[in-house]
């Protein structure tokens, strides 16, 4: 029997779910703001969905203008320190906002305000035991794929419902 064709190489970006007709994926210019905090908790003990929601409001990052990515990493500690301290997790949250979007300045301000907060303030905002806030915001320009819709066509008038 003939061999199946080789599978195509994986896409460099996560694939989009099937798009409605007329919607296209375009690389758009974005500005990404990454803030980092250290949380005194095990990675497994952190509810990522809840944490994302907290970062979303702290960074004023709301779809479709802004896309948020939160990553968690355990902090490596020596055995001696591990015995004395609770586990720690680094949480980094990246708000990726349209470069020409209306929300860019609000997102930028929110990120710098958050980075300037104390561990206690950040802990209250994120509802997590934050032990450290990185005072530096990593701000960089980038492009990323976004599903973009052309202007909607004028819809035909809807027929009146049949009378019963």
Buried (B, 14 or more C-beta within 10 A) or exposed (E): EEEEEEEEEEEEEEEEEEEEEEEEEEEBEBBBBBBBBBBBBEBEEBEEEEBBBBBBEBBBBBEEBBBBBBEBEEBEBEEEEEEEEEBBBBBBBBBBBBBEBEBBEBBBEBBBBBBEBEBEBBBEBBEBBBBBBBEEBBEEEEEBBBEEEEEEEEEEEEEEEEEE
